[in-house]
Amino acid sequence: MEERLQKILSKCGIASRRKAEELILEGRVTVKGVVATLGMKADLEKDHIKVKGKLIRSSAARVYLMFNKPNKCITSMHDPEGRPTVRDFFKKLKANVFPAGRLDYNSEGLLILTNDGELVNAILHPKNKIPKTYLVKISGVLEDKDILKLERGIRLEDGVTAPAKIRKIKKTDKNSWVEITIYEGRKRQIRRMLEKVGHSVLKLKRIRINGLELGGLPLGAFRYLTAEEIKRLKKEVVG
C-alpha cells in the first residue's frame, strides 16, 4: 500500500515525521534509485527506499525507553557544535531510537526515546495536549497573582500559553521550588513563562510525562518501559 514517504520513515523508526521531511528536502532519500521529493508516495513492500544509501525495512522491533537526561546535554542525536547529545548514552543500543520531544540544554529529567515513529508523532501533536510536569527552582517566591496568571495562560512573543497547573513545593530565604504542569511543547516555554512574571529559573527537571514517573532513575541512566507503561501511554495518545 502506498503511503507518504515521511510516514513510512516514521513507521520504520528512521526518524520523526518532521525529521523525515528534512531528510527528503536534503536529498538523502531515494525511491527506486530516484531522489525523493516532499509529498512523494511509495510502497514499502514493493519499492526500494533508501535513506543515506541504506535500504530501509519494516521489521525492526519496537523499543521504548525512559531516560533521565543530565544537564549540559543536547536533546538530539547529533550536534554540529560537538556538544554532548543523548546519543552518547545509547552507543551500545542496537535499535535506532530518537527522542519523543525535547529538553533544554540546561534542563534535566525525563525523556522518552523510541523507534516507534507513530507514537512520537502522537506525543508531539498539539491536539493530544500531553501533560508534562516539571520541578522548578526559581529566584524569589511566586505570588498568588502571578500563579493565577500562569494558570490562566500568559502572553509570550509566540502567543498566549495554554492554562498550566502550579503547585508550591517549598521555599528558602531567597529561592523557592514549584511544580509546573504544561500541555504544550514550545521552546524554553517554562523559562519564558516565569521570566514574564519576574522570576529566573535556577534549575529545571522534568519528572512526569502523561502519568509516566521518572522516579528514582539515576541521572544519565535509562530503562525499558514496562508492557503496562507502553500500553497505557499508547492508549492515552494513540488510541
C-alpha positions as CSV (number, residue, x, y, z in Angstrom):
1,M,0.0,0.0,0.0
2,E,1.3,3.4,-0.9
3,E,1.9,6.0,1.8
4,R,3.7,9.3,2.1
5,L,7.5,8.8,2.5
6,Q,7.7,10.7,5.8
7,K,5.1,8.4,7.3
8,I,7.0,5.3,6.0
9,L,10.2,6.6,7.5
10,S,8.5,7.3,10.8
11,K,6.8,3.9,11.0
12,C,10.1,2.2,10.3
13,G,11.8,4.1,13.2
14,I,14.1,6.0,10.9
15,A,13.1,9.5,12.2
16,S,10.1,11.5,13.3
17,R,7.9,12.8,10.5
18,R,9.4,16.3,10.9
19,K,13.0,15.0,10.7
20,A,11.9,12.7,7.8
21,E,10.8,15.8,5.9
22,E,14.2,17.3,6.4
23,L,15.9,14.2,5.1
24,I,13.8,14.3,2.0
25,L,14.4,18.0,1.4
26,E,18.1,17.4,1.8
27,G,18.0,14.8,-1.0
28,R,19.0,11.9,1.3
29,V,16.1,9.7,0.5
30,T,15.7,7.8,-2.8
31,V,12.9,5.7,-4.2
32,K,13.8,3.1,-6.8
33,G,17.0,5.0,-7.4
34,V,15.4,8.4,-7.8
35,V,15.9,11.2,-5.4
36,A,12.6,11.7,-3.5
37,T,10.6,14.9,-3.2
38,L,8.4,16.1,-0.4
39,G,4.9,14.6,-0.9
40,M,6.0,11.6,-2.8
41,K,4.3,8.3,-2.0
42,A,5.8,4.8,-2.1
43,D,5.0,1.2,-1.1
44,L,7.5,-0.2,1.4
45,E,6.8,-3.8,0.4
46,K,7.4,-3.2,-3.4
47,D,9.7,-0.1,-3.7
48,H,13.4,0.1,-2.8
49,I,13.6,3.0,-0.4
50,K,17.0,4.1,0.8
51,V,18.0,6.7,3.4
52,K,21.6,7.9,3.1
53,G,22.2,5.0,0.8
54,K,20.9,2.4,3.2
55,L,17.8,0.3,2.3
56,I,15.1,0.5,5.0
57,R,12.9,-2.3,6.2
58,S,9.8,-2.5,8.3
59,S,10.9,-5.5,10.5
60,A,12.6,-3.5,13.3
61,A,11.5,-4.5,16.8
62,R,9.9,-1.6,18.7
63,V,11.9,-0.2,21.6
64,Y,10.6,2.1,24.3
65,L,12.9,3.7,26.8
66,M,12.8,6.1,29.7
67,F,15.9,8.3,30.1
68,N,17.0,10.7,32.8
69,K,18.7,13.4,30.8
70,P,21.5,15.2,32.5
71,N,22.2,18.9,32.4
72,K,24.5,20.2,29.6
73,C,23.3,17.7,27.1
74,I,21.6,18.3,23.7
75,T,18.3,16.5,23.1
76,S,19.3,15.5,19.6
77,M,21.2,12.6,18.0
78,H,23.8,14.9,16.6
79,D,25.1,18.4,17.3
80,P,27.2,20.3,14.7
81,E,28.9,22.2,17.6
82,G,30.2,19.0,19.1
83,R,28.3,19.3,22.4
84,P,27.3,16.1,24.3
85,T,24.0,14.6,23.0
86,V,21.6,12.0,24.2
87,R,23.1,9.6,21.5
88,D,26.2,9.4,23.7
89,F,24.2,7.5,26.3
90,F,22.9,4.9,23.8
91,K,26.0,3.9,21.8
92,K,25.7,0.2,22.7
93,L,22.0,0.1,22.0
94,K,21.4,-1.7,18.6
95,A,18.0,0.0,18.0
96,N,17.9,3.4,16.3
97,V,15.9,5.4,18.8
98,F,15.1,9.1,18.9
99,P,13.5,11.4,21.5
100,A,9.8,12.0,21.7
101,G,10.1,15.7,22.5
102,R,12.9,17.8,23.9
103,L,14.5,19.2,27.0
104,D,16.7,22.3,27.0
105,Y,20.4,22.0,27.1
106,N,20.4,23.4,30.7
107,S,17.5,21.2,31.8
108,E,17.4,17.6,33.0
109,G,14.9,14.8,33.6
110,L,12.5,12.5,31.9
111,L,12.8,11.8,28.2
112,I,11.0,9.1,26.3
113,L,13.0,7.6,23.4
114,T,11.7,5.1,20.9
115,N,11.9,3.8,17.3
116,D,8.1,3.9,17.1
117,G,7.6,6.9,14.9
118,E,3.8,6.9,15.2
119,L,4.0,7.1,19.0
120,V,6.5,10.0,18.8
121,N,4.1,11.9,16.4
122,A,1.2,11.3,18.7
123,I,3.1,12.6,21.8
124,L,4.3,15.7,20.0
125,H,1.0,16.6,18.3
126,P,-0.6,19.6,19.9
127,K,-4.1,18.2,19.7
128,N,-3.3,15.5,22.2
129,K,-2.3,18.0,25.0
130,I,0.0,15.6,26.7
131,P,0.7,16.8,30.3
132,K,4.3,17.3,31.2
133,T,5.3,18.0,34.8
134,Y,8.4,19.8,35.9
135,L,10.1,20.5,39.3
136,V,11.5,24.1,39.1
137,K,13.8,26.1,41.3
138,I,13.2,29.8,40.8
139,S,14.6,33.1,42.2
140,G,12.3,34.5,44.8
141,V,8.8,33.3,45.6
142,L,5.8,33.2,43.2
143,E,3.0,35.4,44.4
144,D,-0.6,34.2,44.2
145,K,-1.4,36.8,41.5
146,D,1.4,35.5,39.3
147,I,0.4,31.9,39.8
148,L,-3.1,32.9,38.6
149,K,-1.6,34.5,35.5
150,L,0.3,31.4,34.7
151,E,-2.6,29.1,35.4
152,R,-4.9,31.1,33.1
153,G,-2.3,31.4,30.3
154,I,0.3,34.1,29.8
155,R,1.2,36.1,26.7
156,L,4.6,35.3,25.2
157,E,6.1,36.6,21.9
158,D,4.7,33.5,20.1
159,G,1.2,33.7,21.6
160,V,-0.8,33.0,24.7
161,T,0.2,29.8,26.5
162,A,-2.4,27.2,27.4
163,P,-3.5,27.1,31.0
164,A,-0.9,25.5,33.3
165,K,-1.1,23.9,36.8
166,I,1.2,25.3,39.5
167,R,1.9,23.9,42.9
168,K,4.2,25.4,45.5
169,I,6.7,22.9,47.0
170,K,9.0,24.7,49.4
171,K,10.9,28.0,49.8
172,T,14.2,29.2,51.3
173,D,15.3,32.8,52.1
174,K,16.0,33.7,48.5
175,N,14.6,31.0,46.3
176,S,11.7,28.6,46.0
177,W,10.6,25.3,44.4
178,V,7.4,24.9,42.4
179,E,5.8,22.1,40.4
180,I,4.5,23.1,37.0
181,T,2.4,21.1,34.6
182,I,2.0,22.3,31.0
183,Y,0.3,20.8,27.9
184,E,2.4,22.3,25.2
185,G,6.0,21.9,23.9
186,R,7.2,25.4,23.0
187,K,10.9,26.2,23.0
188,R,12.1,27.2,26.5
189,Q,8.4,27.6,27.5
190,I,8.6,27.3,31.3
191,R,11.7,29.6,31.5
192,R,10.0,32.2,29.4
193,M,6.7,31.9,31.3
194,L,8.5,32.5,34.6
195,E,10.7,35.3,33.3
196,K,7.5,37.0,32.2
197,V,6.3,37.2,35.8
198,G,9.8,38.3,37.1
199,H,11.4,35.0,38.2
200,S,14.5,33.4,36.6
201,V,14.8,29.6,36.5
202,L,17.8,28.2,38.5
203,K,17.1,24.6,38.0
204,L,14.5,22.7,35.9
205,K,13.8,19.0,35.9
206,R,11.0,17.1,34.1
207,I,9.6,14.4,36.4
208,R,6.5,13.2,34.7
209,I,5.0,12.7,31.2
210,N,1.4,11.7,30.8
211,G,1.5,9.7,34.1
212,L,4.9,8.1,33.5
213,E,7.1,8.9,36.5
214,L,10.8,9.4,36.4
215,G,11.0,8.1,39.9
216,G,14.4,7.1,41.2
217,L,16.1,6.5,37.8
218,P,19.7,7.8,38.2
219,L,20.9,10.8,36.2
220,G,22.2,9.7,32.8
221,A,20.6,6.3,33.1
222,F,17.8,4.7,31.1
223,R,15.5,1.8,31.4
224,Y,13.0,0.0,29.2
225,L,9.3,0.9,29.7
226,T,7.2,-2.0,31.1
227,A,4.5,-3.5,29.0
228,E,1.9,-1.9,31.2
229,E,3.5,1.6,30.8
230,I,3.7,1.2,27.0
231,K,0.0,0.1,26.9
232,R,-1.1,3.0,29.0
233,L,0.9,5.5,27.0
234,K,-0.4,4.3,23.7
235,K,-4.0,4.1,24.9
236,E,-3.8,7.8,26.0
237,V,-2.2,9.2,22.9
238,V,-2.6,6.8,20.0
239,G,-5.9,5.1,21.0
